[in-house]
Amino acid sequence: MSNSADKTDIPKQDMTSNTKKKSVLLRTNQHTTKLKILQWNTGGLSSVKMIELKQITSQNDADLLIINKANTTEENTQYYNMKGFTTHALYKARQIASGILVIVKNTIKSEFKIIKEMNDHDTAEIVKILIWKENKKFTIYGTNSPPGNKNLLLDTLNITSSTVVIGDFNATSPSWGYNYYNHARRTVEEFLNSQKLELLYNPEDKKTFLHYSGSTTNPDLAMVSSDIYENSQKTVLEGLGSSHRASLITISLQVLTNKPNIRVTWNFRKANWTNSQGQVETKTSTINTEETKTKLNSVASARERTIPTERPPPVGEVSANFSG
């Protein structure tokens, strides 16, 4: 038994006009912004040093702070909060100066992870921070290695594009201003040579550590991946309340933004021509026709006196009037 009587033929519809996507012309603009990373070995972050830290953060408009040897604990971290920033911490270990404090602007999306804590076998500390500035992702490693530590564990770091490695390495090498070597130097140099990393070092810069004897050295280092090296700069700041100077890493970013290219056009189909004609006649009714004609004739006369004219050559004739 056929059920054709129950079927209803649906007329075909032209879906072309309904499925077309409206295209919007975009105008691409470019502007420069900066990611600023402040690194400082405080040798214990006291209340006085915290005041100094807030001051240099404001003065330099820093986005991310990495504080080595902050001596932070679960109980005292609350005292290191800064307005407009989010605080993360790798707590200190044992009785020696240790711990890394990470402070990030609230306006910047970020993720924090502890990679390595200090233990009885080695004393290296490493944290990882992912941040997004103007929708561009950066990977930042903060590290701390006390003097005498031979195992920096740098081979555990995953170096990709837009990566920064910064901290107190306590590695001595002529490549960054020392006149002697230690074991940690070999680890750092091999790490630099095996990765797409560049050391941010200028012999003319101030050194980052001031010894009691008055001499200065560079235990605090900063490295960036090759893709951002040309746009990166390290500045050693003036001495604060610590034997270490703070370092400011500035990375310039070229940001492209697309904005609608709005073009205004006349819609003649919807024009009110009667109203338009009436307004034109009203606006032009006070114009002195004779005065306007005289002014236009004056302009035409001046043009004829000051702008030379010439006739085109006849067909087949080539003009040989060249100026030299």
Buried (B, 14 or more C-beta within 10 A) or exposed (E): EEEEEEEEEEEEEEEEEEEEEEEEEEEEEEEEEBBBBBBBBBBBBBEEBBEBBBEBBEEBEBBBBBBBBBBBEEEBBEEBEBEEBBBBBBBBBEEEBBBBBBBBBEEBEBEBEBBBBBEEEBBBBBBBBEBEBBEBEBBBBBBBBBEEBEBBBBEEBEBEEBBBBBBBBBBBBEBBBBEEBBEBBEBBBEBBEEBBBBBBBEEEBBBBBBEEEEEBBBBBBBBBBEEBBEBBBBBBBEEBEBBBBBBBBBBEBEEEEEEEEEEEEEEEEEEEEEEEEEEEEEEEEEEEEEEEEEEEEEEEEEEEEEEEEEEEEEEEEEEEEEEE
